[in-house]
């Protein structure tokens, strides 16, 4: 019943809530994202439990960024859990260090381009160089892929552009900022529907609040799966 192109973000307060949600979703969902907000609430323990005891795929969204030696050590520590995806910032030195840390493991290193909650005004405030956001995402994606990233994180609005890059052949594109038609945007600014994101070249879509914040999360997940089944 499940389709691992859908990754459900467990952006809930703690392990107990996360495990309860996973049980509610049952066989409808096979892939989960556990992010930094869950880390201090037992996120690594939950990731390991869902992987080892429930057979789920796990995307650990830590967005590591530090000097190379520290990133390499951190990734090596994560890799021992036999998880599936891990995010790091897309700076080439970070990507190269992360790949060293994941050497010999199946852990895929995904590079963050520009967060989907940011727009040009946010980049200006952070002193990021001028230019259209899509152009900057494309440049960062190309650089990260050349540095060895197994894929990139980008908004669905940039998925088609990244898929067209020569460097993107055989690499993954994972898109947060996905919202079913009519859903509230929340803190996301560069969004698309699940079907549009996949049509534009995404391999996986990440959906959080439009599933876990609904009165019936399983029904919400199944509705999304129904929308994408023919793509």
N, CA and C of each residue as an Amber inpcrd file, in Angstrom:
protein
   693
   0.8300000  -1.2040000   0.0000000   0.0000000   0.0000000   0.0000000
   0.8600000   1.2480000   0.0000000   2.0140000   1.1920000   0.6550000
   2.8450000   2.3890000   0.8020000   3.6230000   2.6710000  -0.4770000
   4.0760000   3.9000000  -0.5860000   4.8870000   4.3640000  -1.7160000
   6.0010000   5.1980000  -1.1000000   7.2510000   4.7190000  -1.1900000
   8.3040000   5.4030000  -0.4470000   8.7310000   6.7290000  -1.0660000
   8.0670000   7.1520000  -2.1390000   8.2830000   8.5160000  -2.6240000
   7.7240000   9.5310000  -1.6330000   6.7500000   9.1230000  -0.8210000
   6.2080000   9.9870000   0.2310000   6.9990000   9.7730000   1.5080000
   7.6160000  10.8440000   2.0050000   8.3020000  10.8180000   3.2890000
   7.5060000  11.6860000   4.2520000   7.0930000  11.1110000   5.3540000
   6.3200000  11.8620000   6.3500000   7.2620000  12.4180000   7.4020000
   7.1950000  13.7280000   7.6020000   8.0340000  14.3950000   8.5950000
   7.4180000  14.2350000   9.9820000   8.1600000  13.6020000  10.8770000
   7.6930000  13.4250000  12.2590000   8.0720000  14.6490000  13.0870000
   7.5140000  15.7850000  12.7110000   7.8160000  17.0330000  13.4220000
   6.8770000  17.2030000  14.6090000   6.9420000  16.2230000  15.5030000
   6.1100000  16.2000000  16.7060000   7.0260000  16.3200000  17.9200000
   6.4660000  16.6000000  19.1060000   7.3080000  16.9940000  20.2400000
   8.2830000  15.9580000  20.7810000   7.9250000  14.6650000  20.7180000
   8.7650000  13.6820000  21.3860000   8.6070000  12.2940000  20.7720000
   9.3890000  11.3590000  21.2800000   9.4120000   9.9980000  20.7650000
   8.0460000   9.3270000  20.8730000   7.3850000   9.5050000  21.9820000
   6.0950000   8.8360000  22.1760000   5.0810000   9.2920000  21.1460000
   5.0380000  10.6060000  20.8900000   4.1240000  11.1170000  19.8740000
   4.5150000  10.6110000  18.4900000   5.8250000  10.5640000  18.2200000
   6.2950000  10.0930000  16.9260000   5.9590000   8.6330000  16.6870000
   6.1710000   7.8140000  17.6930000   5.8700000   6.3900000  17.5640000
   4.3730000   6.1600000  17.4250000   3.5830000   6.9230000  18.1620000
   2.1240000   6.7990000  18.0720000   1.6360000   7.1760000  16.6840000
   2.2160000   8.2390000  16.1150000   1.8430000   8.6430000  14.7640000
   2.2110000   7.5570000  13.7630000   3.4060000   6.9980000  13.8860000
   3.8270000   5.9320000  12.9680000   2.8920000   4.7310000  13.0620000
   2.4590000   4.4080000  14.2550000   1.5260000   3.2890000  14.4160000
   0.1740000   3.6240000  13.7840000  -0.2570000   4.8860000  13.9180000
  -1.5260000   5.3030000  13.3110000  -1.4570000   5.2080000  11.7920000
  -0.3300000   5.6210000  11.2210000  -0.1750000   5.5770000   9.7660000
   0.0130000   4.1480000   9.2580000   0.5870000   3.2970000  10.0870000
   0.6970000   1.8820000   9.7670000   1.3810000   1.6060000   8.4520000
   0.7810000   0.6950000   7.6630000   1.4130000   0.3000000   6.4030000
   1.1910000   1.3130000   5.2900000   0.5050000   2.4050000   5.5650000
   0.3100000   3.4410000   4.5470000   1.5990000   4.1990000   4.2690000
   2.4970000   4.2510000   5.2370000   3.7250000   5.0390000   5.1100000
   4.9360000   4.1720000   5.4430000   5.9320000   4.2220000   4.5730000
   7.1300000   3.3940000   4.7800000   8.3890000   4.2010000   5.0130000
   8.2930000   5.5520000   4.9260000   9.4960000   6.3910000   4.9820000
   9.1920000   7.5910000   5.8750000  10.0790000   7.8450000   6.8580000
   9.8750000   8.9390000   7.8020000  11.0920000   9.8430000   7.8790000
  10.8230000  11.1150000   8.0890000  11.8890000  12.0950000   8.3440000
  11.8830000  12.4730000   9.8190000  13.0460000  12.4190000  10.4280000
  13.2170000  12.8640000  11.8070000  14.2140000  14.0130000  11.7790000
  13.7890000  15.1690000  12.2830000  14.5860000  16.3700000  12.1640000
  15.2230000  16.8200000  13.4580000  15.8660000  17.9680000  13.3690000
  16.6170000  18.5090000  14.4980000  15.7240000  18.7860000  15.6990000
  14.4810000  19.2190000  15.4410000  13.5800000  19.5140000  16.5420000
  13.2580000  18.3080000  17.3970000  13.3000000  17.1130000  16.8010000
  13.0230000  15.8740000  17.5240000  14.2700000  15.3120000  18.1940000
  15.4520000  15.7860000  17.7830000  16.6950000  15.1780000  18.2480000
  16.7840000  15.1540000  19.7680000  16.4650000  16.2840000  20.4090000
  16.5790000  16.3520000  21.8630000  15.4310000  15.6430000  22.5660000
  14.4400000  15.2130000  21.7930000  13.3370000  14.4420000  22.3590000
  13.4850000  12.9590000  22.1150000  14.6910000  12.5150000  21.8050000
  14.9510000  11.0960000  21.5820000  14.8780000  10.6790000  20.1320000
  15.1620000  11.5990000  19.2290000  15.0170000  11.3380000  17.8070000
  15.8500000  10.1820000  17.2780000  17.0970000  10.0600000  17.7260000
  17.9270000   8.9590000  17.2460000  17.3930000   7.6070000  17.7090000
  16.8920000   7.5610000  18.9210000  16.3040000   6.3190000  19.4280000
  15.0700000   5.9460000  18.6120000  14.2560000   6.9340000  18.3010000
  13.0640000   6.6790000  17.4940000  13.4540000   6.2210000  16.0950000
  14.4540000   6.8810000  15.5080000  14.9120000   6.4840000  14.1760000
  15.3370000   5.0230000  14.1740000  16.1040000   4.6270000  15.1700000
  16.5900000   3.2580000  15.2530000  15.4470000   2.2680000  15.4510000
  14.4750000   2.6450000  16.2870000  13.3420000   1.7520000  16.5390000
  12.4940000   1.5700000  15.2810000  12.2060000   2.6590000  14.6070000
  11.3940000   2.5580000  13.3910000  12.1120000   1.7560000  12.3160000
  13.4180000   1.8970000  12.2410000  14.2010000   1.1700000  11.2430000
  14.3010000  -0.3150000  11.5800000  14.7360000  -0.6070000  12.7930000
  15.0520000  -1.9800000  13.1530000  13.8270000  -2.8210000  13.5090000
  12.8530000  -2.2190000  14.1800000  11.7050000  -2.9970000  14.6570000
  10.4930000  -2.9210000  13.7460000  10.3850000  -1.8390000  12.9760000
   9.2080000  -1.6740000  12.1250000   9.5440000  -1.7170000  10.6360000
  10.8290000  -1.7950000  10.2970000  11.2290000  -1.9240000   8.9120000
  11.0000000  -0.6880000   8.0620000  10.9580000   0.4810000   8.6950000
  10.7390000   1.7250000   7.9590000  12.0660000   2.2900000   7.4390000
  11.9890000   3.0710000   6.3750000  13.1440000   3.8190000   5.9080000
  13.1910000   5.1420000   6.6790000  14.4010000   5.6350000   6.9200000
  14.5620000   6.8120000   7.7770000  15.4480000   7.8620000   7.1130000
  14.9370000   9.0780000   7.1160000  15.6420000  10.2640000   6.6300000
  15.9400000  11.1130000   7.8700000  17.2100000  11.1950000   8.2350000
  17.6220000  11.9870000   9.3880000  18.0160000  13.3830000   8.8850000
  17.2290000  14.3650000   9.2420000  17.3880000  15.7220000   8.7070000
  18.1000000  16.5940000   9.7420000  19.4330000  16.4740000   9.7620000
  20.2300000  17.1870000  10.7630000  20.8790000  18.4590000  10.2220000
  21.0100000  18.5530000   8.8930000  21.6190000  19.7320000   8.2550000
  22.9710000  20.0940000   8.8890000  23.8480000  19.1310000   8.9820000
  25.1540000  19.3710000   9.5910000  25.9200000  20.4710000   8.8580000
  26.5890000  21.3000000   9.6560000  27.4660000  22.3350000   9.1010000
  28.5380000  22.6330000  10.1340000  29.8100000  22.3940000   9.7650000
  30.9300000  22.6550000  10.6770000  32.2080000  22.4770000   9.8720000
  33.3350000  22.5200000  10.5630000  34.5880000  22.2350000   9.8740000
  34.5850000  20.7690000   9.4240000  35.4090000  20.4640000   8.4360000
  35.3670000  19.1430000   7.8370000  35.5340000  17.9950000   8.8130000
  36.5140000  18.0920000   9.7110000  36.7860000  16.9890000  10.6410000
  35.5880000  16.7100000  11.5400000  34.9030000  17.7690000  11.9710000
  33.7520000  17.5980000  12.8490000  32.5810000  16.9720000  12.0970000
  32.3410000  17.4390000  10.8760000  31.2730000  16.8530000  10.0610000
  31.5460000  15.3800000   9.7920000  32.7770000  15.0750000   9.4340000
  33.1290000  13.6840000   9.1540000  32.8740000  12.7980000  10.3670000
  33.2660000  13.2580000  11.5400000  33.0670000  12.4720000  12.7610000
  31.5860000  12.3020000  13.0750000  30.8230000  13.3750000  12.9140000
  29.3900000  13.3150000  13.2050000  28.6770000  12.3470000  12.2670000
  29.0340000  12.4010000  10.9890000  28.3970000  11.5090000  10.0200000
  28.7970000  10.0640000  10.2750000  30.0490000   9.8400000  10.6380000
  30.4760000   8.4780000  10.9460000  29.6590000   7.9170000  12.1140000
  29.3520000   8.7770000  13.0870000  28.5430000   8.3260000  14.2120000
  27.1180000   7.9840000  13.7960000  26.5420000   8.8050000  12.9320000
  25.1870000   8.5480000  12.4530000  25.1360000   7.2910000  11.5930000
  26.1710000   7.0810000  10.7810000  26.1660000   5.9760000   9.8220000
  26.0600000   4.6140000  10.4950000  26.4540000   4.5180000  11.7450000
  26.3960000   3.2320000  12.4280000  24.9600000   2.7580000  12.6550000
  23.9920000   3.6720000  12.5380000  22.5970000   3.3030000  12.7740000
  21.9270000   2.6950000  11.5460000  22.6280000   2.6120000  10.4250000
  22.1020000   1.9880000   9.2220000  20.8310000   2.6840000   8.7160000
  20.8520000   4.0230000   8.7520000  19.7050000   4.7900000   8.2700000
  19.8580000   5.0390000   6.7670000  18.9120000   5.7530000   6.1750000
  18.8670000   5.8530000   4.7230000  19.3780000   7.1840000   4.1670000
  18.8590000   8.3010000   4.6660000  19.2550000   9.6210000   4.1890000
  19.7340000  10.4730000   5.3530000  20.6910000  11.3530000   5.0910000
  21.1490000  12.3420000   6.0660000  21.4170000  13.6490000   5.3370000
  20.9520000  14.7590000   5.9080000  21.2220000  16.0580000   5.2890000
  22.4180000  16.7510000   5.9170000  23.1540000  17.4410000   5.0270000
  24.2080000  18.3630000   5.4490000  24.0280000  19.6270000   4.6090000
  24.6220000  20.7140000   5.0430000  24.5780000  21.9140000   4.2080000
  25.4060000  21.6750000   2.9500000  25.0010000  22.3320000   1.8540000
  25.5580000  22.0230000   0.5550000  26.9060000  22.6290000   0.2310000
  27.5780000  23.2410000   1.1970000  28.9190000  23.7640000   0.9520000
  29.8530000  22.6050000   0.5940000  30.6350000  22.7260000  -0.4550000
  31.4350000  21.5880000  -0.9190000  32.3150000  20.9440000   0.1460000
  32.9380000  21.7480000   1.0290000  33.8050000  21.1350000   2.0460000
  33.0000000  20.2870000   3.0180000  31.7600000  20.6880000   3.2720000
  30.8940000  19.9210000   4.1690000  30.4820000  18.6100000   3.4970000
  30.1090000  18.6890000   2.2340000  29.6890000  17.4960000   1.4970000
  30.8280000  16.4810000   1.4190000  32.0140000  16.9460000   1.0810000
  33.1470000  16.0200000   0.9750000  33.4350000  15.3370000   2.3070000
  33.3710000  16.0980000   3.3900000  33.6180000  15.5100000   4.7150000
  32.5390000  14.4980000   5.0750000  31.2950000  14.8200000   4.7470000
  30.1910000  13.9120000   5.0470000  30.3260000  12.6000000   4.2800000
  30.7440000  12.6840000   3.0340000  30.9330000  11.4690000   2.2570000
  32.0500000  10.6030000   2.8370000  33.0850000  11.2380000   3.3600000
  34.1420000  10.4760000   4.0300000  33.5790000   9.7650000   5.2560000
  32.7550000  10.4710000   6.0180000  32.1740000   9.8720000   7.2130000
  31.2350000   8.7200000   6.9180000  30.5930000   8.7600000   5.7500000
  29.6330000   7.7170000   5.3820000  30.2650000   6.5940000   4.5690000
  31.5670000   6.6550000   4.3540000  32.2490000   5.6660000   3.5200000
  31.9920000   4.2420000   4.0010000  31.6340000   3.3690000   3.0620000
  31.3950000   1.9780000   3.4000000  29.9830000   1.6860000   3.8660000
  29.1620000   2.7060000   3.9800000  27.7820000   2.5360000   4.4100000
  26.8350000   2.9100000   3.2720000  25.5660000   2.5260000   3.4190000
  24.5680000   2.8390000   2.3980000  23.8920000   4.1870000   2.6360000
  24.2970000   4.8850000   3.6720000  23.7080000   6.1770000   4.0110000
  23.9140000   7.1740000   2.8720000  22.8140000   7.7610000   2.3850000
  22.8870000   8.7460000   1.3110000  23.0300000  10.1500000   1.9080000
  23.9950000  10.8970000   1.3960000  24.2320000  12.2630000   1.8550000
  23.5010000  13.2250000   0.9260000  22.5650000  13.9710000   1.4940000
  21.7700000  14.9300000   0.7370000  22.1730000  16.3430000   1.1360000
  22.4410000  17.1690000   0.1430000  22.9130000  18.5290000   0.3880000
  21.7560000  19.5190000   0.3770000  21.7090000  20.3560000   1.3960000
  20.7210000  21.4250000   1.4670000  21.1990000  22.5790000   0.5890000
  20.3370000  23.0570000  -0.2810000  20.6840000  24.1980000  -1.1410000
  20.3160000  25.4820000  -0.4050000  19.0570000  25.8920000  -0.5010000
  18.5480000  27.0320000   0.2730000  17.2370000  26.5960000   0.9050000
  17.0900000  26.8120000   2.1930000  15.9090000  26.3460000   2.9130000
  14.6330000  26.8420000   2.2490000  13.6280000  25.9690000   2.2020000
  12.3770000  26.3180000   1.5180000  11.5700000  27.3800000   2.2590000
  11.9480000  27.7060000   3.4690000  11.2630000  28.7660000   4.2140000
  11.8490000  30.1430000   3.9310000  12.9010000  30.2060000   3.1000000
  13.5870000  31.4690000   2.8420000  13.2450000  32.0310000   1.4650000
  13.1590000  33.3580000   1.4020000  13.0080000  34.0350000   0.1190000
  14.1390000  35.0480000  -0.0320000  14.0820000  35.8780000  -1.0780000
  15.1830000  36.7990000  -1.3530000  15.4130000  37.7780000  -0.2070000
  14.3480000  38.2330000   0.4300000  14.5020000  39.1590000   1.5520000
  15.2690000  38.5050000   2.7010000  14.9990000  37.2310000   2.9480000
  15.7160000  36.5140000   4.0080000  17.1980000  36.3790000   3.6530000
  17.4850000  36.1010000   2.3900000  18.8790000  35.9680000   1.9700000
  19.6170000  37.2940000   2.0700000  18.9210000  38.3930000   1.7510000
  19.5290000  39.7120000   1.9030000  19.8980000  39.9730000   3.3560000
  18.9910000  39.6150000   4.2610000  19.2300000  39.8350000   5.6880000
  20.3950000  38.9930000   6.1980000  20.6680000  37.8810000   5.5180000
  21.7710000  36.9990000   5.9130000  23.0480000  37.2870000   5.1370000
  23.0330000  38.3640000   4.3530000  24.1940000  38.7900000   3.5690000
  24.6110000  37.7660000   2.5300000  23.6390000  37.0160000   2.0150000
  23.9060000  36.0730000   0.9330000  23.9670000  36.8440000  -0.3760000
  24.8490000  36.4640000  -1.2550000  25.0950000  37.2370000  -2.4760000
  23.8090000  37.4620000  -3.2660000  23.7800000  38.5200000  -4.0230000
  22.5940000  38.8890000  -4.7850000  22.3340000  37.8850000  -5.8950000
  21.1040000  37.9140000  -6.3850000  20.7190000  37.0110000  -7.4600000
  19.3860000  36.3690000  -7.1740000  18.7540000  35.8790000  -8.2130000
  17.4780000  35.1860000  -8.0710000  17.6630000  33.9190000  -7.2380000
  16.6940000  33.6390000  -6.3730000  16.8030000  32.4760000  -5.4860000
  16.9830000  31.1950000  -6.2960000  16.2280000  31.0420000  -7.3610000
  16.3370000  29.8170000  -8.1600000  17.7370000  29.6620000  -8.7450000
  18.3300000  30.7650000  -9.1800000  19.6820000  30.6960000  -9.7340000
  20.6920000  30.2750000  -8.6710000  20.5190000  30.7930000  -7.4560000
  21.4290000  30.4310000  -6.3710000  21.2540000  28.9700000  -5.9740000
  20.0210000  28.5040000  -5.9360000  19.7650000  27.0960000  -5.6400000
  20.4330000  26.2070000  -6.6760000  20.2990000  26.5770000  -7.9280000
  20.8820000  25.7910000  -9.0110000  22.4070000  25.7370000  -8.8910000
  23.0100000  26.8690000  -8.5770000  24.4620000  26.9270000  -8.4310000
  24.9260000  26.0920000  -7.2480000  24.2350000  26.2140000  -6.1210000
  24.6050000  25.4360000  -4.9370000  24.4110000  23.9430000  -5.1830000
  23.3390000  23.5890000  -5.8760000  23.0860000  22.1810000  -6.1650000
  24.2020000  21.6010000  -7.0340000  24.5830000  22.3210000  -8.0810000
  25.6470000  21.8460000  -8.9600000  26.9570000  21.6700000  -8.2000000
  27.2800000  22.6310000  -7.3490000  28.5180000  22.5470000  -6.5740000
  28.5040000  21.3600000  -5.6170000  27.3630000  21.1450000  -4.9620000
  27.2620000  20.0430000  -4.0080000  27.3540000  18.6930000  -4.7090000
  26.7030000  18.5760000  -5.8400000  26.7500000  17.3150000  -6.5790000
  28.1520000  17.0350000  -7.0990000  28.8400000  18.0670000  -7.5390000
  30.2240000  17.8950000  -7.9810000  31.1330000  17.4780000  -6.8250000
  30.7660000  17.8930000  -5.6090000  31.5560000  17.5210000  -4.4300000
  31.2450000  16.1000000  -3.9600000  30.2460000  15.4460000  -4.5820000
  29.9700000  14.0540000  -4.2680000  28.6620000  13.7620000  -3.5870000
  27.8010000  14.7590000  -3.3960000  26.5130000  14.5150000  -2.7410000
  25.7070000  13.4810000  -3.5260000  24.9900000  12.6370000  -2.7900000
  24.1340000  11.6360000  -3.4280000  22.8380000  12.2500000  -3.9350000
  22.5660000  13.4580000  -3.5070000  21.3660000  14.1490000  -3.9370000
  21.2820000  15.4870000  -3.2510000  20.1940000  16.1940000  -3.5040000
  20.0150000  17.5180000  -2.9220000  18.6140000  17.6670000  -2.3490000
  18.5150000  18.6140000  -1.4260000  17.2300000  19.0690000  -0.9020000
  16.9440000  20.4060000  -1.5540000  15.7940000  20.5370000  -2.1620000
  15.4280000  21.7980000  -2.7950000  13.9230000  21.9210000  -2.8240000
  13.4440000  23.1340000  -2.9360000  12.0030000  23.3260000  -3.0180000
  11.4780000  22.7450000  -4.3150000  10.1980000  22.3710000  -4.3480000
   9.6430000  21.8220000  -5.5890000   9.7070000  22.7960000  -6.7470000
   9.8040000  24.0740000  -6.4580000   9.8710000  25.0610000  -7.5320000
  11.2000000  25.0160000  -8.2850000  12.2290000  24.3920000  -7.6870000
  13.5200000  24.2740000  -8.3590000  13.8220000  22.8630000  -8.8460000
  12.9140000  21.9120000  -8.5830000  13.1920000  20.5090000  -8.8930000
  13.4900000  20.2880000 -10.3750000  12.6810000  20.8790000 -11.2580000
  12.8810000  20.6640000 -12.6890000  14.2120000  21.2340000 -13.1540000
  14.6010000  22.3900000 -12.6230000  15.8680000  23.0080000 -13.0000000
  17.0450000  22.1380000 -12.5730000  16.9650000  21.6050000 -11.3590000
  18.0500000  20.7560000 -10.8660000  18.1040000  19.4490000 -11.6400000
  16.9430000  18.8730000 -11.9330000  16.9100000  17.6140000 -12.6770000
  17.5830000  17.7630000 -14.0440000  17.5450000  18.9530000 -14.5980000
  18.1480000  19.1960000 -15.9160000  19.6670000  19.3500000 -15.8600000
  20.2330000  19.4920000 -14.6660000  21.6810000  19.6340000 -14.5480000
  22.3940000  18.3460000 -14.9610000  23.4900000  18.4270000 -15.6950000
  24.2570000  17.2150000 -16.0120000  24.7070000  16.4830000 -14.7500000
  25.0390000  17.2420000 -13.7160000  25.5240000  16.6420000 -12.4670000
  24.4310000  15.8540000 -11.7360000  23.1530000  16.0980000 -12.0900000
  22.0400000  15.4770000 -11.3630000  21.6820000  14.0950000 -11.8880000
  22.3260000  13.6650000 -12.9590000  21.9980000  12.3490000 -13.4970000
  22.2970000  11.2550000 -12.4740000  21.2940000  10.4550000 -12.1690000
  21.4480000   9.3730000 -11.2090000  21.4710000   9.8050000  -9.7570000
  21.2300000  11.0840000  -9.4850000  21.2270000  11.5900000  -8.1150000
  19.7840000  11.8400000  -7.6540000  19.6250000  11.9860000  -6.3590000
  18.3020000  12.1590000  -5.7610000  17.9340000  13.6330000  -5.6120000
  16.6570000  13.9260000  -5.7880000  16.1130000  15.2360000  -5.4520000
  14.9740000  15.0060000  -4.4700000  15.1090000  15.5830000  -3.2940000
  14.1090000  15.4290000  -2.2390000  13.5320000  16.8100000  -1.9400000
  12.2180000  16.9090000  -1.9790000  11.5800000  18.2180000  -1.8660000
  10.6870000  18.3370000  -0.6370000  11.0940000  19.1800000   0.3210000
  10.1570000  19.6280000   1.3510000   9.3330000  20.7710000   0.7470000
   8.5530000  21.4650000   1.5570000   7.7450000  22.5490000   1.0330000
   6.6360000  22.0440000   0.1370000   6.1840000  20.8160000   0.3760000
   5.1100000  20.2270000  -0.4270000   3.7950000  20.3560000   0.3390000
   2.7940000  20.8770000  -0.3480000   1.4940000  21.0970000   0.2710000
   0.3880000  20.6340000  -0.6680000  -0.5200000  19.7710000  -0.1990000
  -1.6780000  19.4320000  -1.0220000  -2.4840000  20.6860000  -1.3500000
  -3.1950000  20.6620000  -2.4540000  -3.9900000  21.8160000  -2.8580000
  -4.9160000  22.2500000  -1.7230000  -4.8690000  23.5390000  -1.4020000
  -5.7370000  24.0840000  -0.3670000  -5.1750000  24.0460000   1.0360000
  -4.0240000  23.3890000   1.2260000  -3.4320000  23.2960000   2.5610000
  -2.7540000  24.6110000   2.9330000  -2.7170000  24.8930000   4.2380000
  -2.0360000  26.0950000   4.7210000  -0.5430000  25.9870000   4.4390000
   0.0740000  27.1260000   4.1050000   1.5020000  27.1150000   3.7780000
   2.3820000  27.0210000   5.0080000   1.8960000  27.4530000   6.1810000
   2.7340000  27.4650000   7.3740000   3.9220000  28.3810000   7.1680000
   5.1320000  27.9030000   7.4970000   6.3290000  28.7360000   7.3460000
   7.0460000  28.5100000   6.0190000   6.3950000  27.7850000   5.0960000
   7.0050000  27.5340000   3.8000000   6.6380000  28.6370000   2.8090000
   7.5840000  29.0000000   1.9510000   7.3560000  30.0870000   0.9990000
   7.4850000  29.6390000  -0.4540000   8.2020000  28.5450000  -0.7190000
   8.3950000  28.0800000  -2.0900000   7.8230000  26.6730000  -2.1680000
   6.5510000  26.5710000  -2.5530000   5.8200000  25.3150000  -2.4120000
   5.2500000  24.8310000  -3.7460000   4.7770000  23.5720000  -3.7290000
   4.0330000  22.9880000  -4.8420000   3.2340000  21.8220000  -4.2900000
   2.3070000  21.3180000  -5.0920000   1.5410000  20.1480000  -4.6770000
   2.4140000  18.9000000  -4.8100000   2.0410000  17.8000000  -4.1330000
   2.8280000  16.5670000  -4.2580000   2.9660000  16.0950000  -5.7070000
   1.8740000  16.1080000  -6.4480000   1.9300000  15.6350000  -7.8310000
   2.8340000  16.5140000  -8.6790000   2.7620000  17.8220000  -8.4820000
   3.5850000  18.7330000  -9.2760000   5.0650000  18.5380000  -8.9740000
   5.3900000  18.3700000  -7.6910000   6.7930000  18.1820000  -7.3090000
   7.3880000  16.9400000  -7.9730000   6.6370000  15.8420000  -7.9850000
   7.1310000  14.6150000  -8.6040000   7.2060000  14.7490000 -10.1200000
   6.2260000  15.3900000 -10.7020000   6.2280000  15.6120000 -12.1440000
   7.4400000  16.4360000 -12.5630000   7.8330000  17.3650000 -11.7050000
   8.9470000  18.2640000 -12.0240000  10.3180000  17.6470000 -11.7570000
  10.3540000  16.4180000 -11.2810000  11.6470000  15.7530000 -11.1650000
  12.0510000  15.2880000  -9.7840000  11.2370000  15.5540000  -8.7590000
  11.5800000  15.0790000  -7.4160000  11.4750000  13.5620000  -7.3390000
  12.3890000  12.9470000  -6.5870000  12.3140000  11.5100000  -6.3260000
  11.4790000  11.2210000  -5.0900000  11.5400000  12.1340000  -4.1190000
  10.7880000  11.9890000  -2.8790000  10.2070000  13.3420000  -2.4910000
   9.0150000  13.3110000  -1.8980000   8.4060000  14.5210000  -1.3570000
   8.2830000  14.3570000   0.1550000   8.5060000  15.4480000   0.8730000
   8.4200000  15.4340000   2.3330000   7.1780000  16.2200000   2.7480000
   6.2990000  15.5730000   3.4990000   5.0550000  16.2040000   3.9420000
   4.9370000  16.0160000   5.4490000   4.6780000  17.1020000   6.1660000
   4.5470000  17.0380000   7.6160000   3.1630000  17.4090000   8.0980000
   2.9660000  18.7020000   8.3790000   1.7060000  19.1620000   8.9600000
   0.4560000  18.7790000   8.1900000   0.4740000  18.7790000   6.8550000
  -0.7430000  18.3610000   6.1530000  -1.1430000  16.9120000   6.4100000
  -0.2540000  16.1530000   7.0750000  -0.6060000  14.7910000   7.4930000
  -0.7790000  14.7150000   9.0040000   0.2920000  15.0290000   9.7590000
   0.2070000  14.7680000  11.2000000  -0.7050000  15.7210000  11.9520000
  -0.9720000  16.9020000  11.3910000  -1.8420000  17.8620000  12.0740000
  -3.3210000  17.6600000  11.7490000  -3.6360000  16.6650000  10.9300000
  -5.0230000  16.4290000  10.5430000  -5.7440000  15.5370000  11.5610000
  -7.0630000  15.6520000  11.6580000  -7.8180000  14.7900000  12.5830000
  -7.6150000  13.3050000  12.2910000  -7.4420000  12.9660000  11.0090000
  -7.2100000  11.5750000  10.6150000  -5.9470000  11.5300000   9.7580000
  -4.7690000  11.4080000  10.3870000  -3.5020000  11.4320000   9.6290000
  -3.4040000  10.3370000   8.5750000  -3.8990000   9.1570000   8.8870000
  -3.8200000   8.0580000   7.9100000  -4.6230000   8.3950000   6.6550000
  -5.8120000   8.9400000   6.8400000  -6.6300000   9.3150000   5.6840000
  -5.9410000  10.4040000   4.8670000  -5.2940000  11.3500000   5.5550000
  -4.5810000  12.4210000   4.8510000  -3.4300000  11.8590000   4.0270000
  -2.6910000  10.8970000   4.6010000  -1.5860000  10.2720000   3.8660000
  -2.0990000   9.4910000   2.6700000  -3.1730000   8.7560000   2.8610000
  -3.7310000   7.9700000   1.7680000  -4.2390000   8.8660000   0.6400000
  -4.7780000  10.0280000   0.9920000  -5.2540000  10.9580000  -0.0290000
  -4.0940000  11.4500000  -0.8930000  -2.9450000  11.7290000  -0.2610000
  -1.7640000  12.1490000  -1.0150000  -1.2610000  11.0050000  -1.8970000
  -1.2170000   9.8000000  -1.3410000  -0.7600000   8.6520000  -2.1050000
  -1.6460000   8.4040000  -3.3220000  -2.9320000   8.6420000  -3.1470000
  -3.8510000   8.4640000  -4.2670000  -3.5680000   9.4710000  -5.3830000
  -3.1770000  10.6900000  -4.9880000  -2.9030000  11.7430000  -5.9640000
  -1.6470000  11.4470000  -6.7830000  -0.6950000  10.7360000  -6.1900000
   0.5860000  10.5320000  -6.8710000   0.7360000   9.1480000  -7.4870000
  -0.2320000   8.2780000  -7.2970000  -0.0450000   6.8850000  -7.7140000
   0.1370000   6.7180000  -9.2180000  -0.3940000   7.6500000  -9.9940000
  -0.2850000   7.5090000 -11.4500000   0.9200000   8.2240000 -12.0410000
   1.7680000   8.8130000 -11.1920000   2.9280000   9.5810000 -11.6600000
   4.1720000   8.6920000 -11.6820000
